Amino acid sequence: MNWGYRIVVAFGLGVAFILFLVWKTMQVDIEMVESNYYEKEMAFNGKQQATANAKALTNQITVEQQGQQILVKIDSTTAAAITNAEVHFYNPASEKSDKKIAINASNNGLYYFPVASFTKGKYIAKISFTSAGKNYYAEEVIFIP
């Protein structure tokens, strides 16, 4: 076998190896963190203003675990006029564990959610609501042991 055949065989093996790598990477399932990231990017400016509104509240929005319940606290004067409100418990590890829960106006601004309905792990509580014509948005991290 002369050098010409060896070069052709080496080139053929290289192409076969590259084709194998392409085939193997096509078999990997890539799960995106957000399925509709483009629409969420378009609404980013409104989210920034809503976050600024939430930070300007006298009593900050908090999320904490108390025994077998998760407590979300919203300023009581703001919570009394809430419309169109939702708490999205976002689990970065699994989209199947996410929970979106609608909340209503409350005189005391306290909202309780049972820990038993959550799987263990890290959650980001994304709280969004409208009160007195202003949008509010806050995020708090919580760990479910």
Phi and psi in degrees as GROMACS dihedral restraints (atoms count N, CA, C in turn):
[ dihedral_restraints ]
;  ai    aj    ak    al  type     phi  dphi    fc
    3     4     5     6     1   -93.9    20    10
    4     5     6     7     1   179.5    20    10
    6     7     8     9     1   -64.1    20    10
    7     8     9    10     1   -32.4    20    10
    9    10    11    12     1   -61.4    20    10
   10    11    12    13     1   -45.5    20    10
   12    13    14    15     1   -65.8    20    10
   13    14    15    16     1   -38.9    20    10
   15    16    17    18     1   -64.2    20    10
   16    17    18    19     1   -39.2    20    10
   18    19    20    21     1   -65.7    20    10
   19    20    21    22     1   -43.4    20    10
   21    22    23    24     1   -64.2    20    10
   22    23    24    25     1   -42.8    20    10
   24    25    26    27     1   -64.1    20    10
   25    26    27    28     1   -44.1    20    10
   27    28    29    30     1   -63.4    20    10
   28    29    30    31     1   -41.8    20    10
   30    31    32    33     1   -63.2    20    10
   31    32    33    34     1   -43.5    20    10
   33    34    35    36     1   -62.3    20    10
   34    35    36    37     1   -41.8    20    10
   36    37    38    39     1   -65.3    20    10
   37    38    39    40     1   -37.6    20    10
   39    40    41    42     1   -64.1    20    10
   40    41    42    43     1   -43.9    20    10
   42    43    44    45     1   -64.8    20    10
   43    44    45    46     1   -41.5    20    10
   45    46    47    48     1   -62.8    20    10
   46    47    48    49     1   -39.6    20    10
   48    49    50    51     1   -64.9    20    10
   49    50    51    52     1   -42.4    20    10
   51    52    53    54     1   -65.2    20    10
   52    53    54    55     1   -42.2    20    10
   54    55    56    57     1   -63.7    20    10
   55    56    57    58     1   -37.6    20    10
   57    58    59    60     1   -63.2    20    10
   58    59    60    61     1   -43.8    20    10
   60    61    62    63     1   -63.3    20    10
   61    62    63    64     1   -41.4    20    10
   63    64    65    66     1   -62.5    20    10
   64    65    66    67     1   -45.4    20    10
   66    67    68    69     1   -61.5    20    10
   67    68    69    70     1   -43.0    20    10
   69    70    71    72     1   -65.5    20    10
   70    71    72    73     1   -40.2    20    10
   72    73    74    75     1   -70.2    20    10
   73    74    75    76     1   -27.4    20    10
   75    76    77    78     1   -71.0    20    10
   76    77    78    79     1   -18.7    20    10
   78    79    80    81     1   -82.1    20    10
   79    80    81    82     1   -16.1    20    10
   81    82    83    84     1   -78.9    20    10
   82    83    84    85     1   130.1    20    10
   84    85    86    87     1   -89.1    20    10
   85    86    87    88     1   118.3    20    10
   87    88    89    90     1  -103.1    20    10
   88    89    90    91     1   114.6    20    10
   90    91    92    93     1   -96.8    20    10
   91    92    93    94     1   117.9    20    10
   93    94    95    96     1   -76.6    20    10
   94    95    96    97     1   149.4    20    10
   96    97    98    99     1   -65.0    20    10
   97    98    99   100     1   -44.3    20    10
   99   100   101   102     1  -121.1    20    10
  100   101   102   103     1   127.4    20    10
  102   103   104   105     1   -76.3    20    10
  103   104   105   106     1   -30.3    20    10
  105   106   107   108     1  -119.2    20    10
  106   107   108   109     1    59.8    20    10
  108   109   110   111     1   -66.1    20    10
  109   110   111   112     1   -29.5    20    10
  111   112   113   114     1   -66.9    20    10
  112   113   114   115     1   -45.6    20    10
  114   115   116   117     1   -64.4    20    10
  115   116   117   118     1   -37.2    20    10
  117   118   119   120     1   -68.9    20    10
  118   119   120   121     1   -33.2    20    10
  120   121   122   123     1   -67.9    20    10
  121   122   123   124     1   -35.7    20    10
  123   124   125   126     1   -66.4    20    10
  124   125   126   127     1   -30.0    20    10
  126   127   128   129     1   -92.4    20    10
  127   128   129   130     1    10.6    20    10
  129   130   131   132     1   -64.7    20    10
  130   131   132   133     1   -40.2    20    10
  132   133   134   135     1   -63.2    20    10
  133   134   135   136     1   -41.0    20    10
  135   136   137   138     1   -64.4    20    10
  136   137   138   139     1   -34.1    20    10
  138   139   140   141     1   -67.9    20    10
  139   140   141   142     1   -37.9    20    10
  141   142   143   144     1   -62.3    20    10
  142   143   144   145     1   -43.2    20    10
  144   145   146   147     1   -66.1    20    10
  145   146   147   148     1   -40.2    20    10
  147   148   149   150     1   -65.2    20    10
  148   149   150   151     1   -36.7    20    10
  150   151   152   153     1   -66.2    20    10
  151   152   153   154     1   -41.4    20    10
  153   154   155   156     1   -63.3    20    10
  154   155   156   157     1   -39.1    20    10
  156   157   158   159     1   -62.7    20    10
  157   158   159   160     1   -40.4    20    10
  159   160   161   162     1   -68.1    20    10
  160   161   162   163     1   -37.0    20    10
  162   163   164   165     1   -71.3    20    10
  163   164   165   166     1   -22.3    20    10
  165   166   167   168     1   -82.1    20    10
  166   167   168   169     1    -7.4    20    10
  168   169   170   171     1   -64.9    20    10
  169   170   171   172     1   147.9    20    10
  171   172   173   174     1   -66.9    20    10
  172   173   174   175     1   -41.7    20    10
  174   175   176   177     1  -108.5    20    10
  175   176   177   178     1   116.0    20    10
  177   178   179   180     1   -65.3    20    10
  178   179   180   181     1   153.5    20    10
  180   181   182   183     1   -75.9    20    10
  181   182   183   184     1   127.8    20    10
  183   184   185   186     1  -129.2    20    10
  184   185   186   187     1   154.4    20    10
  186   187   188   189     1  -131.9    20    10
  187   188   189   190     1   127.5    20    10
  189   190   191   192     1  -149.0    20    10
  190   191   192   193     1   157.0    20    10
  192   193   194   195     1   -96.7    20    10
  193   194   195   196     1   128.9    20    10
  195   196   197   198     1  -125.2    20    10
  196   197   198   199     1   100.1    20    10
  198   199   200   201     1    64.5    20    10
  199   200   201   202     1  -121.4    20    10
  201   202   203   204     1   -98.6    20    10
  202   203   204   205     1    22.2    20    10
  204   205   206   207     1  -135.3    20    10
  205   206   207   208     1   151.9    20    10
  207   208   209   210     1  -103.0    20    10
  208   209   210   211     1   128.4    20    10
  210   211   212   213     1  -108.9    20    10
  211   212   213   214     1   125.4    20    10
  213   214   215   216     1  -109.1    20    10
  214   215   216   217     1   121.9    20    10
  216   217   218   219     1  -109.6    20    10
  217   218   219   220     1   128.1    20    10
  219   220   221   222     1  -124.1    20    10
  220   221   222   223     1   144.4    20    10
  222   223   224   225     1   -49.0    20    10
  223   224   225   226     1   128.8    20    10
  225   226   227   228     1   -62.7    20    10
  226   227   228   229     1   -37.1    20    10
  228   229   230   231     1   -68.3    20    10
  229   230   231   232     1   -36.2    20    10
  231   232   233   234     1   -73.2    20    10
  232   233   234   235     1   -40.3    20    10
  234   235   236   237     1   -66.2    20    10
  235   236   237   238     1   -26.2    20    10
  237   238   239   240     1   -68.3    20    10
  238   239   240   241     1   -25.6    20    10
  240   241   242   243     1  -108.4    20    10
  241   242   243   244     1    20.1    20    10
  243   244   245   246     1   -67.7    20    10
  244   245   246   247     1   136.6    20    10
  246   247   248   249     1  -136.2    20    10
  247   248   249   250     1   153.2    20    10
  249   250   251   252     1    50.8    20    10
  250   251   252   253     1    61.8    20    10
  252   253   254   255     1  -113.9    20    10
  253   254   255   256     1   147.8    20    10
  255   256   257   258     1  -153.6    20    10
  256   257   258   259     1   143.5    20    10
  258   259   260   261     1  -114.7    20    10
  259   260   261   262     1   121.5    20    10
  261   262   263   264     1  -109.5    20    10
  262   263   264   265     1   110.7    20    10
  264   265   266   267     1   -88.0    20    10
  265   266   267   268     1   103.4    20    10
  267   268   269   270     1   -97.3    20    10
  268   269   270   271     1   123.1    20    10
  270   271   272   273     1  -103.1    20    10
  271   272   273   274     1   110.2    20    10
  273   274   275   276     1   -62.8    20    10
  274   275   276   277     1   -24.1    20    10
  276   277   278   279     1   -79.3    20    10
  277   278   279   280     1   -30.5    20    10
  279   280   281   282     1  -152.2    20    10
  280   281   282   283     1   122.0    20    10
  282   283   284   285     1   -66.5    20    10
  283   284   285   286     1   -26.1    20    10
  285   286   287   288     1   -67.0    20    10
  286   287   288   289     1   -23.1    20    10
  288   289   290   291     1   -87.9    20    10
  289   290   291   292     1    -5.1    20    10
  291   292   293   294     1   -64.3    20    10
  292   293   294   295     1   148.7    20    10
  294   295   296   297     1  -136.0    20    10
  295   296   297   298     1   130.9    20    10
  297   298   299   300     1  -115.0    20    10
  298   299   300   301     1   121.6    20    10
  300   301   302   303     1  -126.6    20    10
  301   302   303   304     1   124.3    20    10
  303   304   305   306     1   -78.0    20    10
  304   305   306   307     1   142.1    20    10
  306   307   308   309     1  -124.5    20    10
  307   308   309   310     1   156.4    20    10
  309   310   311   312     1  -112.2    20    10
  310   311   312   313     1   172.1    20    10
  312   313   314   315     1   -61.1    20    10
  313   314   315   316     1   146.8    20    10
  315   316   317   318     1  -143.9    20    10
  316   317   318   319     1   140.0    20    10
  318   319   320   321     1   -72.7    20    10
  319   320   321   322     1   -30.0    20    10
  321   322   323   324     1  -100.4    20    10
  322   323   324   325     1   -13.4    20    10
  324   325   326   327     1    75.0    20    10
  325   326   327   328     1    20.3    20    10
  327   328   329   330     1  -108.6    20    10
  328   329   330   331     1   129.7    20    10
  330   331   332   333     1  -128.9    20    10
  331   332   333   334     1   127.3    20    10
  333   334   335   336     1  -112.5    20    10
  334   335   336   337     1   138.8    20    10
  336   337   338   339     1  -132.8    20    10
  337   338   339   340     1   132.8    20    10
  339   340   341   342     1   -70.8    20    10
  340   341   342   343     1   134.2    20    10
  342   343   344   345     1   -66.0    20    10
  343   344   345   346     1   -29.9    20    10
  345   346   347   348     1   -60.2    20    10
  346   347   348   349     1   -23.7    20    10
  348   349   350   351     1   -83.4    20    10
  349   350   351   352     1    -1.3    20    10
  351   352   353   354     1  -108.3    20    10
  352   353   354   355     1   148.8    20    10
  354   355   356   357     1   -84.4    20    10
  355   356   357   358     1   160.7    20    10
  357   358   359   360     1   -67.7    20    10
  358   359   360   361     1   146.2    20    10
  360   361   362   363     1   137.7    20    10
  361   362   363   364     1  -170.1    20    10
  363   364   365   366     1   -89.3    20    10
  364   365   366   367     1   135.4    20    10
  366   367   368   369     1  -128.4    20    10
  367   368   369   370     1   148.1    20    10
  369   370   371   372     1  -112.4    20    10
  370   371   372   373     1   115.1    20    10
  372   373   374   375     1   -83.7    20    10
  373   374   375   376     1   113.1    20    10
  375   376   377   378     1  -103.1    20    10
  376   377   378   379     1   107.1    20    10
  378   379   380   381     1  -103.3    20    10
  379   380   381   382     1   121.7    20    10
  381   382   383   384     1  -134.0    20    10
  382   383   384   385     1   136.4    20    10
  384   385   386   387     1  -160.9    20    10
  385   386   387   388     1   166.3    20    10
  387   388   389   390     1  -117.3    20    10
  388   389   390   391     1   133.0    20    10
  390   391   392   393     1  -141.5    20    10
  391   392   393   394     1   125.9    20    10
  393   394   395   396     1    53.5    20    10
  394   395   396   397     1    40.0    20    10
  396   397   398   399     1    80.5    20    10
  397   398   399   400     1    -0.3    20    10
  399   400   401   402     1  -110.5    20    10
  400   401   402   403     1   141.6    20    10
  402   403   404   405     1   -88.9    20    10
  403   404   405   406     1   143.2    20    10
  405   406   407   408     1  -131.1    20    10
  406   407   408   409     1   144.3    20    10
  408   409   410   411     1  -149.5    20    10
  409   410   411   412     1   134.6    20    10
  411   412   413   414     1  -145.8    20    10
  412   413   414   415     1   150.4    20    10
  414   415   416   417     1  -125.9    20    10
  415   416   417   418     1   135.3    20    10
  417   418   419   420     1  -136.2    20    10
  418   419   420   421     1   139.1    20    10
  420   421   422   423     1   -91.7    20    10
  421   422   423   424     1   137.6    20    10
  423   424   425   426     1  -140.2    20    10
  424   425   426   427     1   142.1    20    10
  426   427   428   429     1  -110.1    20    10
  427   428   429   430     1   129.6    20    10
  429   430   431   432     1  -101.2    20    10
  430   431   432   433     1   112.4    20    10
